[in-house]
Amino acid sequence: MSQTFTDDDLLTWEAFATGGKYGLSVRPKVIFHCLSDRALRPRYVELPGDEADAEEVVHEHHVDRLLELLRESKELE
């Protein structure tokens, strides 16, 4: 499942959690995909814990937390 939110520049982002390397639950990532500007590359941030923790961040925390993570994110290669 994903969460959609708007940043300070009025861009609409979709955030979703994914497992770590090789699909393992450890070292999960939150992926950010810009829905309103397809030219922007997807971004990610790696979180401590497991994939369930990342899912909780995406679905149960306030949008301010997602904005904070988006600012810390790196371009997906």
Order of alpha helices (4+ residues) and beta strands (2+ residues): beta-beta-beta-beta-alpha-alpha-beta
